[in-house]
Amino acid sequence: MLYTIGHGAKTAEELTAALRRHDITLLVDVRSFPGSRRNPDVSKQAMPDWLSRAGIDYRHEPDLGGRRKPPASPLPRDQWWENPSFANYAAHTRTPSFHAAYQQLLRDAEERNVAVMCGEPTWWRCHRRMIADLATHDGHPVHHIMPNESLSLHRVSDWLTHDPPTSPAETADNGELNR
């Protein structure tokens, strides 16, 4: 099963409690810059140690990370997003590197409870929403672990219903995936 979580200002103990509450056994860090000036507990160096003590595996997955640069040739459909960061990430979802990391994430979620983590506490203000959109569209339910630790079942946003993707396995001549 696939989940998402934003660490926000949570301590290692608070994050561990939230992950354990939902039986998460793998945390996939999808931050492009896996650290925090305000919270040393969520650095790429610190997380594997305290997560392993809690029985949770850690993997940093930069190919699913946000904060993407604009593509050389943006597609009009990506401009559906009013936020330029989301438009840039939408373009990134069509790259082979994203596709490989995304497919690994789905395989992992078929075998165990996996949480995709970024810094933003609210999923709809984070690129996790696009990962959740794609997974839900592809038949994998996604639950968001909310800041109060309750669950919210993901519903596909208008991004995908606005311009439905083709099969993620289909690649265009320019090397980008057709989404």
GUKOL-917661 format. One line per field, with one value per residue: x, y, z of N, C-alpha, C in turn; residue number from 0. Coordinates in pm, whole numbers. Each point is the difference from the previous one (the first is absolute). Example, Ala and Ser with C-alpha at 12.3 -4.5 7.8 and 13.67 -1.06 7.14 Angstrom:
2
n_px	[1319/-35] $
n_py	[-569/105] $
n_pz	[780/-72] $
ca_px	[-89/82] $
ca_py	[119/119] $
ca_pz	[0/6] $
c_px	[90/-77] $
c_py	[120/109] $
c_pz	[0/73] $
k	[0/1] $
***
This chain:
179
n_px	[85/-46/85/-42/110/-30/132/-14/-48/-44/10/115/-26/-37/103/82/-61/6/125/30/-69/65/80/60/52/-36/94/-65/118/-99/85/5/-28/44/-42/26/6/-132/13/107/-112/-35/126/53/87/-93/-81/96/72/-73/-12/127/23/-82/94/40/-7/114/-57/107/-103/120/-21/-49/116/-43/-47/-73/101/-32/-83/87/-90/-52/-81/-91/-12/130/-38/-71/119/-62/41/98/16/-133/-2/107/-64/-109/84/51/-131/38/93/94/75/-98/-20/131/17/-92/48/121/-47/-61/115/67/-91/31/121/-10/-20/-13/77/-54/120/-54/38/-75/-56/-45/-53/-107/95/8/116/-13/-72/104/87/-78/-8/128/35/-84/42/117/-100/83/-87/-19/60/-51/116/-110/19/-131/65/-110/-80/44/-103/100/-41/-3/96/-44/122/-32/-108/80/102/-88/82/98/25/41/-23/-92/102/2/9/-44/-40/-99/-51/-90/-16] $
n_py	[-117/104/71/120/69/110/16/110/29/-116/-45/-60/30/121/8/-52/75/101/-33/-20/111/22/-62/117/-70/91/90/51/55/83/40/102/69/-123/116/53/130/-12/-111/-13/-33/90/2/-5/67/72/13/-50/72/109/0/-38/85/63/-65/121/-48/54/73/67/58/48/-111/-9/62/99/123/-31/3/113/-76/-49/-94/94/-93/40/-133/21/93/-115/-36/69/-96/84/-14/5/106/43/-31/56/90/7/-9/65/17/-63/97/86/-43/-13/118/49/-72/36/122/-18/-52/96/86/-85/15/132/51/86/87/85/49/117/125/28/50/91/-116/77/32/-127/-28/-35/110/31/-38/56/107/-11/-22/94/81/-46/26/88/-40/126/-12/119/-3/45/133/-28/-61/70/-84/39/-66/-21/110/-53/90/119/-2/-117/50/105/-82/-99/-66/-24/-118/-8/-118/76/-2/132/50/99/-123/88/-33/-67/113] $
n_pz	[0/-68/72/41/29/68/13/-71/120/-47/123/22/126/-37/-84/89/91/-87/-28/126/24/-115/85/-10/-101/-91/28/-105/16/-35/94/-82/108/30/43/118/-22/8/-71/78/66/-92/40/-120/73/60/-103/-77/85/19/-133/-18/98/-84/-70/-38/-123/-45/-96/-36/-62/-41/-69/123/17/75/-7/-102/-84/-62/-70/-87/-17/79/45/-87/-2/8/-87/2/48/93/80/-33/131/9/-80/65/113/-50/-49/122/23/-107/91/-68/54/-22/-123/-9/59/-79/-99/45/12/-116/-45/59/-48/-97/54/23/120/-100/64/-86/32/30/-13/-105/113/-85/-35/8/86/-33/-58/128/-20/-77/92/92/-79/-32/126/41/-96/44/84/54/91/31/117/28/63/56/17/12/-99/-27/-65/-119/-53/-84/-55/-121/-12/-32/54/51/57/17/13/-13/83/-84/-44/128/-54/-57/-82/6/-121/79/30/-14/116/-67/60] $
ca_px	[-85/78/-39/87/10/89/57/-26/86/-4/125/18/-96/-135/-7/-1/-134/-94/30/-36/-146/-54/78/93/127/98/-20/70/21/-7/50/120/104/-48/47/-78/80/-69/-29/106/-50/-46/107/28/98/-58/-122/17/32/-115/-104/34/-29/-146/-38/-46/108/6/64/-13/-27/9/-72/-139/8/-62/83/58/19/-92/52/42/-118/-119/-122/-113/-79/62/-35/-124/37/28/126/107/70/-80/11/131/-3/-85/87/95/-64/9/139/33/49/-119/-76/69/-17/-144/-32/57/-87/-121/35/19/-131/-75/55/4/-54/103/-37/77/13/62/-6/-128/-97/-125/32/-47/93/128/4/-55/-135/11/34/-126/-89/42/-20/-143/-42/52/-65/60/-55/96/-54/86/6/-20/79/-53/20/-114/23/-89/15/25/-85/78/-31/-35/118/-7/-127/9/72/34/127/6/74/129/109/21/97/0/129/96/43/-91/-115/-124/-100] $
ca_py	[117/123/112/116/74/116/4/128/25/-119/-57/-141/-77/24/-66/-144/-36/7/-110/-126/-7/-49/-120/29/-71/65/142/46/145/57/138/20/43/-70/55/110/86/12/-129/-95/-138/-43/2/-128/-71/-42/-81/-146/-52/-8/-83/-142/-39/-18/-109/59/22/135/15/130/-23/131/7/39/127/119/117/-24/115/-6/-78/79/20/-32/-34/81/-66/21/134/-9/33/142/8/-44/-119/-117/-18/-59/-139/-74/-34/-100/-132/-69/-38/-139/-15/0/-123/-112/14/-15/-143/-65/37/-81/-139/-3/16/-126/-97/52/135/96/141/97/114/127/91/71/-80/-21/-67/72/110/-68/-86/-132/-11/-53/-141/-64/0/-102/-133/-26/-20/-130/-107/-20/97/76/65/106/11/142/47/-55/-145/-67/-35/55/-74/90/5/58/140/35/-6/-117/-5/107/-52/-135/-51/-129/-95/55/-74/50/108/79/4/85/-69/24/-88/64/20] $
ca_pz	[0/-12/85/-7/126/2/134/67/115/87/50/-34/78/-56/-130/26/49/-113/-93/67/12/-126/-36/-109/15/-87/-25/-120/11/-135/1/-82/94/119/126/53/88/129/62/-38/1/-132/-100/-66/81/129/-10/-3/133/90/-61/14/139/7/-91/-126/-96/-59/-130/-65/-142/-64/-128/29/71/-56/-33/-132/-90/-115/-113/-116/-85/79/-72/46/104/130/47/75/137/20/71/-91/52/-35/-146/-25/45/-95/-112/48/10/-130/-28/33/138/86/-23/66/145/27/-11/118/111/-9/35/146/65/-14/95/137/16/-36/9/-77/89/-35/114/11/74/-73/-126/-119/-27/-20/-118/35/-57/-136/15/42/-117/-96/58/6/-139/-44/75/132/96/79/119/54/146/25/116/126/-16/-63/-140/-101/-126/-112/-119/-110/-25/-138/-86/-87/-72/-99/-116/45/-51/-68/83/38/-64/-136/-1/-123/-70/70/121/112/6/-41/108] $
c_px	[90/-63/88/0/94/56/-27/102/5/141/10/-104/-141/-17/-7/-139/-101/21/-40/-152/-63/83/91/131/109/-40/84/1/5/35/123/119/-38/64/-92/89/-60/-17/104/-44/-34/106/19/99/-62/-113/23/24/-125/-116/31/-24/-149/-47/-52/121/-12/67/-23/-14/0/-76/-149/-5/-64/103/75/13/-99/61/38/-118/-125/-121/-115/-78/62/-36/-137/25/30/135/111/76/-76/6/134/2/-86/83/98/-62/5/142/25/48/-116/-72/64/-19/-145/-40/56/-86/-127/27/17/-135/-89/41/-7/-64/114/-56/98/4/67/-17/-135/-103/-128/30/-39/87/139/-6/-44/-139/6/40/-126/-100/34/-24/-148/-55/40/-52/57/-56/110/-74/100/-7/-1/82/-50/4/-123/36/-103/27/13/-103/80/-45/-28/119/-10/-131/-5/63/47/130/-20/73/135/116/29/93/-4/139/105/47/-88/-114/-124/-96/-82] $
c_py	[123/111/119/66/118/15/131/23/-120/-44/-145/-86/15/-67/-152/-45/0/-116/-134/-17/-60/-115/22/-74/54/146/38/152/58/148/8/37/-56/47/111/81/5/-132/-104/-145/-50/13/-140/-83/-56/-101/-151/-61/-12/-79/-149/-49/-24/-113/49/24/140/-7/142/-27/134/10/27/136/116/107/-19/129/-11/-84/92/33/-36/-29/85/-66/16/136/4/37/149/20/-51/-123/-127/-26/-66/-148/-85/-41/-110/-140/-77/-45/-146/-17/2/-134/-119/5/-21/-147/-78/30/-85/-146/-14/3/-122/-101/45/137/100/141/82/126/120/91/64/-86/-33/-50/82/121/-54/-87/-143/-18/-58/-147/-77/-5/-113/-141/-36/-26/-138/-117/-32/103/66/65/106/-4/149/44/-53/-153/-74/-28/68/-76/98/-16/72/143/23/-5/-117/-8/108/-50/-142/-51/-125/-94/58/-70/52/121/70/-1/82/-62/24/-100/77/2/119] $
c_pz	[0/83/-35/138/-22/139/72/110/94/40/-49/72/-57/-136/17/44/-114/-96/61/8/-125/-57/-121/27/-92/-18/-120/3/-141/0/-90/87/138/131/45/93/141/73/-42/-1/-140/-108/-57/83/129/-15/-4/138/87/-60/16/143/20/-92/-134/-89/-59/-136/-50/-149/-73/-132/18/69/-75/-34/-132/-79/-115/-112/-116/-89/80/-88/54/113/139/59/66/145/9/67/-94/49/-34/-151/-35/42/-92/-121/40/6/-131/-33/35/144/99/-11/72/151/41/-5/120/123/0/35/151/72/-17/106/145/6/-15/16/-82/85/-65/122/24/73/-78/-141/-122/-33/-32/-125/31/-61/-141/2/37/-115/-95/55/5/-139/-51/85/137/97/82/117/46/152/30/123/135/2/-52/-146/-88/-130/-115/-111/-108/-26/-148/-95/-97/-77/-107/-130/34/-61/-84/94/37/-66/-140/5/-136/-63/74/132/120/-5/-41/117/-40] $
k	[0/1/2/3/4/5/6/7/8/9/10/11/12/13/14/15/16/17/18/19/20/21/22/23/24/25/26/27/28/29/30/31/32/33/34/35/36/37/38/39/40/41/42/43/44/45/46/47/48/49/50/51/52/53/54/55/56/57/58/59/60/61/62/63/64/65/66/67/68/69/70/71/72/73/74/75/76/77/78/79/80/81/82/83/84/85/86/87/88/89/90/91/92/93/94/95/96/97/98/99/100/101/102/103/104/105/106/107/108/109/110/111/112/113/114/115/116/117/118/119/120/121/122/123/124/125/126/127/128/129/130/131/132/133/134/135/136/137/138/139/140/141/142/143/144/145/146/147/148/149/150/151/152/153/154/155/156/157/158/159/160/161/162/163/164/165/166/167/168/169/170/171/172/173/174/175/176/177/178] $
***
